[in-house]
Amino acid sequence: MSDFPDSHERFISLLTKHERVIRASICAVIRRPEDVDEIMQNVSLVAWRKFETLTDSDGFAKWACVIARYEVMAFRRNKARDRFELDEALIEKITAEAATELPATNRRLQLLDGCLQKLPGERRALVMTAYEPGLRTMDLAEKLGKSVDGLYQLLRRIRLELKECVDRELAQETREGSAL
């Protein structure tokens, strides 16, 4: 018996599992979070419409990133009057490179989740709150009774701590892998 009684549940499970990687491939070329959300929504819709054509669930992330590439290009064509947009050839190159980096990106995101869990509760909550869409740093600083600069410095230290944790975990995995 399958873990997924129907294709809808299978699709939702795969999309949920790989959403951060797909979103990261979009973020590589799109600046505004609102635009990333719009493109991600379009990717989800197109992927659902074409889901029956996917023959290997293990290839879902790469397949969805290809869809994302085309959705980014379509979005960019629709926004062509913005003089700060990247040209199509560069977007193609960046998204193709991002697709080849999927396993490493996915692993770093998994390690980041683990490192976030290791942060003390108050620091973890601050990070999660600080990066909520639409939240202004000034408002958060005021709520916490800190200056904006003070909040930026604290978040910078936490980001550095998270980066060092991920790097340590990757180095540990590399050492363990080479010992085998």
Backbone as JSON, one array per atom type, in Angstrom:
{
  "sequence": "MSDFPDSHERFISLLTKHERVIRASICAVIRRPEDVDEIMQNVSLVAWRKFETLTDSDGFAKWACVIARYEVMAFRRNKARDRFELDEALIEKITAEAATELPATNRRLQLLDGCLQKLPGERRALVMTAYEPGLRTMDLAEKLGKSVDGLYQLLRRIRLELKECVDRELAQETREGSAL",
  "N": [[0.85, -1.19, 0.0], [0.53, 2.21, -0.8], [2.2, 5.13, 0.54], [0.89, 7.39, -0.11], [-2.35, 7.96, -0.66], [-3.6, 9.24, -2.8], [-2.93, 11.24, -5.75], [-3.04, 13.93, -5.16], [-2.4, 14.19, -2.4], [0.19, 13.16, -2.52], [1.44, 15.04, -4.18], [1.19, 17.41, -2.59], [2.7, 16.64, -0.38], [5.29, 16.32, -1.54], [5.72, 18.9, -2.58], [5.66, 20.45, -0.23], [7.84, 19.34, 1.1], [9.97, 20.13, -0.54], [9.74, 22.85, -0.9], [11.32, 24.98, 0.18], [13.76, 24.73, -1.15], [13.0, 25.13, -3.81], [11.99, 27.71, -3.59], [14.36, 28.98, -2.85], [15.8, 28.81, -5.23], [14.37, 30.58, -6.76], [14.71, 32.93, -5.31], [17.35, 33.4, -5.87], [17.45, 34.97, -8.11], [15.45, 36.85, -7.98], [14.54, 39.77, -6.29], [12.54, 41.02, -4.58], [10.51, 40.02, -1.87], [7.71, 39.78, -2.18], [7.42, 39.38, -4.9], [8.76, 36.96, -5.16], [7.01, 35.34, -3.71], [4.75, 35.48, -5.38], [5.71, 34.28, -7.73], [6.36, 31.76, -6.72], [3.83, 30.84, -6.08], [2.76, 30.63, -8.67], [4.48, 28.68, -9.69], [3.72, 26.52, -8.1], [1.08, 26.12, -8.98], [1.44, 25.53, -11.74], [3.07, 23.27, -11.5], [1.28, 21.53, -10.23], [-0.66, 21.25, -12.24], [0.85, 19.91, -14.14], [1.69, 17.67, -12.86], [1.09, 14.96, -13.31], [2.8, 14.3, -15.33], [5.24, 13.9, -14.22], [7.56, 11.44, -13.69], [9.23, 10.37, -11.79], [9.33, 10.59, -8.44], [11.55, 11.2, -6.89], [12.89, 13.04, -8.35], [11.52, 15.38, -8.05], [12.2, 17.96, -6.91], [14.17, 19.02, -8.63], [12.74, 19.02, -11.04], [10.65, 20.78, -10.37], [12.17, 23.06, -9.98], [12.98, 23.6, -12.56], [10.54, 24.32, -13.65], [10.2, 26.59, -12.08], [12.26, 28.17, -13.1], [11.26, 28.8, -15.67], [8.97, 30.17, -14.91], [10.09, 32.35, -13.59], [11.32, 33.61, -15.76], [9.04, 34.23, -17.28], [7.75, 35.95, -15.48], [9.64, 37.97, -15.4], [9.56, 38.88, -18.06], [7.02, 39.99, -18.02], [7.49, 42.1, -16.34], [9.2, 43.72, -17.71], [9.65, 46.44, -18.09], [10.95, 47.4, -15.87], [13.98, 48.7, -15.2], [15.99, 47.53, -13.74], [16.03, 44.8, -13.84], [17.42, 41.51, -14.3], [19.03, 40.2, -17.23], [17.67, 37.78, -19.55], [19.37, 35.63, -20.32], [21.27, 35.59, -18.27], [19.63, 35.0, -16.09], [18.82, 32.44, -16.84], [21.29, 31.1, -16.7], [21.94, 31.4, -13.94], [19.76, 30.11, -12.68], [20.06, 27.55, -13.73], [22.51, 26.81, -12.63], [21.78, 26.92, -9.95], [20.03, 24.78, -9.84], [21.77, 22.62, -10.12], [23.0, 22.71, -7.73], [21.21, 21.8, -5.9], [21.17, 19.45, -4.06], [23.23, 20.13, -2.18], [22.34, 22.61, -1.29], [19.9, 21.92, -0.16], [20.82, 20.27, 1.91], [22.27, 22.11, 3.47], [20.16, 23.74, 4.28], [18.76, 21.93, 5.86], [20.64, 21.5, 7.88], [20.75, 24.09, 8.86], [18.22, 24.29, 9.99], [18.54, 22.48, 12.12], [20.56, 23.82, 13.54], [19.21, 26.16, 14.21], [17.41, 25.09, 16.02], [19.1, 24.55, 18.09], [19.66, 27.0, 19.16], [19.19, 29.15, 22.01], [15.88, 29.49, 23.33], [14.81, 32.18, 23.36], [16.5, 33.59, 21.58], [16.11, 32.08, 19.26], [13.38, 32.55, 18.83], [13.5, 35.29, 18.34], [14.94, 35.39, 15.91], [13.16, 34.01, 14.21], [10.96, 35.72, 14.33], [12.03, 38.13, 13.39], [12.39, 37.7, 10.68], [9.93, 37.5, 9.54], [7.62, 37.93, 6.9], [6.88, 41.22, 5.82], [7.3, 42.44, 8.26], [8.62, 45.22, 9.86], [11.87, 46.22, 10.67], [12.29, 48.38, 12.33], [9.89, 48.5, 13.77], [10.01, 46.08, 15.19], [12.32, 46.51, 16.71], [11.48, 48.61, 18.32], [9.4, 47.34, 19.72], [10.91, 45.52, 21.19], [12.36, 47.2, 22.73], [14.84, 48.12, 21.89], [17.47, 49.79, 20.09], [17.41, 50.39, 16.53], [19.88, 49.95, 15.31], [21.11, 48.45, 17.32], [19.51, 46.16, 17.3], [20.01, 45.24, 14.69], [22.73, 44.59, 15.0], [22.61, 42.55, 16.94], [21.11, 40.61, 15.51], [22.92, 40.18, 13.44], [25.03, 38.98, 14.83], [23.75, 36.62, 15.67], [23.14, 35.47, 13.17], [25.76, 35.02, 12.27], [26.56, 33.17, 14.2], [24.82, 31.06, 13.54], [25.71, 30.5, 10.95], [28.33, 29.63, 11.49], [27.74, 27.36, 12.97], [26.43, 25.75, 11.02], [28.57, 25.48, 9.22], [30.39, 24.08, 10.87], [28.97, 21.67, 11.24], [28.85, 20.73, 8.6], [31.59, 20.39, 8.11], [32.11, 18.4, 9.97], [30.55, 16.31, 8.92], [31.94, 15.92, 6.56], [34.44, 15.08, 7.52], [33.63, 12.69, 8.76], [32.68, 11.34, 6.54], [34.99, 11.06, 4.99], [36.42, 9.4, 6.59], [35.29, 6.98, 6.26]],
  "CA": [[0.0, 0.0, 0.0], [1.31, 3.44, -0.95], [2.11, 6.15, 1.59], [0.05, 8.46, -0.62], [-3.55, 7.35, -1.25], [-3.95, 9.86, -4.07], [-1.89, 12.11, -6.28], [-3.12, 15.22, -4.48], [-1.6, 14.1, -1.17], [1.58, 12.96, -2.93], [1.92, 16.34, -4.66], [1.32, 18.32, -1.45], [3.83, 16.16, 0.41], [6.53, 16.64, -2.25], [5.86, 20.36, -2.64], [6.0, 20.9, 1.11], [9.2, 18.88, 1.4], [10.98, 20.8, -1.37], [9.4, 24.25, -1.14], [12.42, 25.89, 0.48], [14.77, 24.64, -2.21], [12.41, 25.78, -4.98], [11.96, 29.14, -3.26], [15.74, 29.47, -2.88], [16.2, 28.98, -6.63], [13.72, 31.81, -7.22], [15.38, 34.04, -4.6], [18.67, 33.63, -6.45], [17.36, 35.96, -9.18], [14.37, 37.82, -7.72], [14.84, 40.49, -5.05], [11.43, 41.37, -3.69], [9.79, 38.85, -1.32], [6.36, 39.69, -2.74], [7.56, 38.79, -6.23], [9.1, 35.55, -4.94], [5.76, 34.66, -3.33], [3.9, 35.38, -6.57], [6.3, 33.28, -8.62], [6.22, 30.45, -6.06], [2.43, 30.43, -6.26], [2.61, 30.2, -10.05], [5.19, 27.41, -9.82], [2.87, 25.49, -7.48], [-0.06, 25.86, -9.87], [1.92, 24.85, -12.95], [3.52, 21.93, -11.09], [0.1, 20.7, -9.99], [-1.28, 20.94, -13.54], [1.73, 19.01, -14.89], [2.19, 16.65, -11.95], [0.94, 13.62, -13.89], [3.9, 14.03, -16.26], [6.43, 13.56, -13.43], [7.65, 9.98, -13.61], [10.07, 9.95, -10.66], [9.15, 11.5, -7.31], [12.86, 11.62, -6.39], [13.32, 14.18, -9.16], [10.54, 16.46, -7.92], [12.81, 19.27, -6.65], [14.82, 19.49, -9.86], [11.65, 19.26, -11.97], [9.97, 22.01, -9.95], [13.09, 24.19, -10.2], [12.91, 23.92, -13.99], [9.3, 25.09, -13.78], [10.48, 27.9, -11.48], [13.07, 28.94, -14.06], [10.37, 29.35, -16.7], [8.08, 31.15, -14.28], [10.91, 33.56, -13.37], [11.47, 34.28, -17.05], [7.74, 34.81, -17.63], [7.56, 37.08, -14.59], [10.56, 39.01, -15.84], [9.02, 39.45, -19.3], [5.89, 40.84, -17.65], [8.01, 43.28, -15.62], [10.35, 44.16, -18.53], [9.88, 47.89, -18.04], [11.82, 47.69, -14.73], [15.33, 48.74, -15.77], [16.93, 46.84, -12.88], [15.88, 43.36, -13.96], [18.51, 40.78, -14.94], [18.66, 39.74, -18.56], [17.18, 36.41, -19.58], [20.5, 34.69, -20.39], [21.85, 35.51, -16.94], [18.66, 34.27, -15.26], [18.93, 31.04, -17.25], [22.54, 30.56, -16.16], [21.85, 31.34, -12.48], [18.81, 29.07, -12.25], [20.64, 26.25, -14.08], [23.52, 26.53, -11.6], [21.06, 26.66, -8.7], [19.47, 23.43, -9.92], [22.84, 21.64, -9.89], [23.39, 22.82, -6.33], [20.06, 21.43, -5.06], [21.45, 18.6, -2.9], [24.02, 20.86, -1.19], [21.47, 23.65, -0.71], [18.93, 21.24, 0.7], [21.52, 19.82, 3.11], [22.57, 23.3, 4.28], [18.89, 24.16, 4.9], [18.48, 20.97, 6.93], [21.57, 21.8, 8.97], [20.33, 25.37, 9.45], [17.09, 23.98, 10.88], [19.11, 21.89, 13.34], [21.27, 24.87, 14.28], [18.18, 27.03, 14.79], [16.85, 24.4, 17.19], [20.1, 24.6, 19.16], [19.69, 28.33, 19.76], [18.29, 29.33, 23.15], [14.52, 29.82, 22.89], [14.6, 33.61, 23.12], [17.23, 33.96, 20.36], [15.43, 31.42, 18.15], [12.14, 33.28, 18.6], [13.86, 36.57, 17.73], [15.27, 35.15, 14.5], [11.93, 33.66, 13.49], [10.12, 36.92, 14.26], [12.71, 39.16, 12.6], [12.33, 37.43, 9.25], [8.55, 37.36, 9.08], [7.32, 38.85, 5.8], [6.14, 42.43, 6.13], [7.68, 43.03, 9.55], [9.66, 46.25, 9.75], [12.88, 46.12, 11.72], [12.05, 49.49, 13.25], [8.79, 48.11, 14.65], [10.49, 45.03, 16.08], [13.25, 47.13, 17.65], [10.66, 49.36, 19.28], [8.71, 46.36, 20.55], [11.89, 44.9, 22.08], [13.03, 48.24, 23.51], [16.21, 48.23, 21.42], [17.66, 50.67, 18.94], [17.45, 49.65, 15.28], [21.27, 49.5, 15.15], [21.34, 47.38, 18.29], [18.83, 44.96, 16.81], [20.8, 44.75, 13.55], [23.96, 43.97, 15.51], [22.24, 41.29, 17.57], [20.76, 39.67, 14.45], [24.16, 39.86, 12.74], [25.75, 38.01, 15.67], [23.02, 35.35, 15.62], [23.36, 34.9, 11.83], [27.13, 34.51, 12.25], [26.54, 31.96, 15.03], [24.16, 30.03, 12.75], [26.62, 30.15, 9.85], [29.42, 28.85, 12.05], [27.17, 26.06, 13.34], [26.24, 24.99, 9.78], [29.91, 25.14, 8.72], [30.92, 23.01, 11.73], [28.24, 20.43, 10.94], [29.3, 20.28, 7.29], [32.96, 19.91, 8.29], [32.0, 17.12, 10.7], [30.08, 15.31, 7.96], [33.04, 15.67, 5.63], [35.43, 14.25, 8.24], [33.07, 11.36, 8.94], [32.59, 10.73, 5.21], [36.32, 10.67, 4.52], [36.92, 8.34, 7.47], [34.69, 5.7, 5.85]],
  "C": [[0.88, 1.24, 0.0], [1.15, 4.35, 0.26], [1.15, 7.26, 1.19], [-1.18, 7.87, -1.31], [-3.94, 7.99, -2.58], [-2.86, 10.84, -4.49], [-1.9, 13.48, -5.62], [-2.25, 15.23, -3.22], [-0.12, 13.94, -1.5], [2.18, 14.28, -3.38], [2.16, 17.3, -3.49], [2.52, 17.92, -0.59], [5.16, 16.54, -0.25], [6.76, 18.15, -2.32], [6.28, 20.92, -1.29], [7.44, 20.54, 1.46], [10.25, 19.72, 0.68], [10.73, 22.29, -1.58], [10.57, 25.19, -0.89], [13.5, 25.87, -0.59], [14.27, 25.35, -3.47], [12.42, 27.29, -4.77], [13.37, 29.74, -3.31], [16.21, 29.68, -4.31], [15.56, 30.23, -7.22], [14.42, 33.02, -6.6], [16.75, 34.35, -5.18], [18.62, 34.73, -7.52], [16.28, 37.02, -8.97], [14.59, 38.44, -6.36], [13.66, 40.6, -4.08], [10.69, 40.14, -3.2], [8.39, 38.68, -1.89], [6.39, 39.04, -4.12], [7.9, 37.3, -6.12], [7.85, 34.77, -4.59], [4.85, 34.45, -4.54], [4.41, 34.29, -7.51], [6.14, 31.88, -8.01], [4.79, 29.94, -6.2], [2.2, 29.92, -7.68], [3.3, 28.86, -10.29], [4.33, 26.28, -9.25], [1.71, 25.12, -8.39], [0.36, 25.09, -11.12], [2.35, 23.42, -12.61], [2.32, 21.01, -10.85], [-0.55, 20.29, -11.31], [-0.47, 19.89, -14.31], [2.2, 17.81, -14.06], [2.11, 15.24, -12.52], [2.08, 13.27, -14.83], [5.18, 13.66, -15.53], [6.47, 12.05, -13.24], [8.42, 9.49, -12.39], [9.95, 10.97, -9.54], [10.48, 11.99, -6.75], [13.38, 12.84, -7.15], [12.42, 15.39, -9.03], [11.2, 17.84, -7.79], [13.43, 19.83, -7.92], [13.76, 19.85, -10.9], [10.94, 20.57, -11.64], [10.87, 23.23, -10.14], [13.16, 24.57, -11.67], [11.64, 24.73, -14.25], [9.52, 26.5, -13.22], [11.28, 28.77, -12.43], [12.19, 29.58, -15.12], [9.41, 30.38, -16.13], [8.82, 32.45, -13.97], [11.05, 34.32, -14.68], [10.15, 34.93, -17.49], [7.45, 36.04, -16.77], [8.4, 38.26, -15.06], [10.07, 39.67, -17.13], [7.87, 40.39, -18.98], [6.33, 42.12, -16.95], [9.16, 43.94, -16.4], [10.61, 45.66, -18.43], [10.73, 48.31, -16.83], [13.26, 47.59, -15.19], [16.36, 47.97, -14.93], [16.82, 45.33, -12.94], [17.09, 42.75, -14.65], [18.09, 40.33, -16.32], [18.41, 38.23, -18.54], [18.3, 35.37, -19.61], [21.14, 34.5, -19.02], [20.93, 34.75, -16.0], [18.74, 32.78, -15.58], [20.17, 30.4, -16.64], [22.46, 30.39, -14.64], [20.92, 30.21, -12.04], [19.32, 27.68, -12.62], [21.68, 25.85, -13.04], [22.85, 26.2, -10.27], [20.5, 25.24, -8.69], [20.55, 22.37, -9.68], [23.29, 21.64, -8.44], [22.29, 22.36, -5.37], [20.42, 20.54, -3.87], [22.23, 19.35, -1.8], [23.17, 21.93, -0.51], [20.49, 23.03, 0.25], [19.59, 20.79, 2.0], [21.84, 20.98, 4.03], [21.29, 23.79, 4.98], [18.51, 23.21, 6.04], [19.37, 21.25, 8.14], [21.2, 23.11, 9.65], [19.15, 25.15, 10.39], [17.6, 23.41, 12.21], [19.82, 22.94, 14.19], [20.29, 25.86, 14.91], [17.61, 26.4, 16.06], [17.82, 24.43, 18.37], [20.19, 25.98, 19.82], [18.8, 28.35, 21.0], [16.94, 29.86, 22.66], [14.29, 31.27, 22.54], [15.28, 34.06, 21.82], [16.57, 33.33, 19.13], [14.15, 32.17, 17.81], [12.42, 34.63, 17.93], [14.16, 36.41, 16.25], [14.0, 34.87, 13.71], [11.03, 34.88, 13.32], [10.73, 37.94, 13.31], [12.56, 38.95, 11.11], [10.92, 37.12, 8.76], [8.3, 38.35, 7.95], [6.51, 40.05, 6.29], [6.5, 43.09, 7.44], [8.8, 44.04, 9.34], [10.59, 46.14, 10.95], [12.67, 47.21, 12.77], [10.95, 49.13, 14.25], [9.22, 47.05, 15.66], [11.43, 45.61, 17.13], [12.49, 47.89, 18.73], [9.96, 48.42, 20.25], [9.65, 45.73, 21.59], [12.62, 45.91, 22.96], [14.5, 48.38, 23.16], [16.28, 49.28, 20.32], [17.69, 49.79, 17.68], [18.86, 49.11, 15.06], [21.59, 48.35, 16.1], [20.72, 46.08, 17.84], [19.59, 44.37, 15.62], [22.06, 44.04, 14.03], [23.67, 42.61, 16.15], [21.91, 40.24, 16.52], [22.0, 39.26, 13.65], [24.95, 38.81, 13.52], [25.07, 36.63, 15.63], [23.21, 34.69, 14.26], [24.76, 34.31, 11.72], [27.23, 33.21, 13.05], [25.91, 30.78, 14.26], [25.05, 29.56, 11.6], [27.74, 29.26, 10.36], [28.93, 27.45, 12.45], [27.0, 25.18, 12.1], [27.59, 24.56, 9.23], [30.55, 24.02, 9.54], [30.28, 21.67, 11.41], [28.68, 19.87, 9.59], [30.72, 19.7, 7.37], [32.96, 18.55, 8.99], [31.55, 16.01, 9.75], [31.18, 14.93, 6.97], [34.08, 14.78, 6.26], [34.91, 12.82, 8.39], [32.99, 10.62, 7.61], [33.94, 10.28, 4.71], [36.93, 9.57, 5.37], [36.39, 6.96, 7.06], [35.43, 5.1, 4.74]]
}
